[in-house]
Amino acid sequence: MERILKITLLYDFYGELLTDKQKNIFELYYHNDLSLAEIAEQLNISRQGVYDTLKRSENTLSQYEQTLQLVERFTANQQAINEMIHIMDEVEDKLNSPQVIKSQIKEMRNIAYKILNE
């Protein structure tokens, strides 16, 4: 399941860089949940042709990620933002303790700077 999530996330970022044929087969397989045989029948090509196109598309998407690392940065930013939200929740719970609040605000500021500088 994690592999499928990763490959669809890569497609969200880099899918437009694939050929129309690659995009069509990718979407039929991953988005419409069609089997290789169903796609082959629908597009009037061999099952092996569908498989090869899917594998080539997945490899291409992975190569884009290795070069550009957009998904990696996006994921890191999401984690940092979630951390900031957690800190904000803690601050809200400790409104009567100004020193703790100042410390947590400083921590959130550092996280924000980290996101901006990546």
Secondary structure, 3 states (H helix, E strand, C coil): CHHHHHHHHHHHHHHHHCCHHHHHHHHHHHHCCCCHHHHHHHHCCCHHHHHHHHHHHHHHHHHHHHHHCHHHHHHHHHHHHHHHHHHHHHHHHCCCCHHHHHHHHHHHHHHHHHHHHC
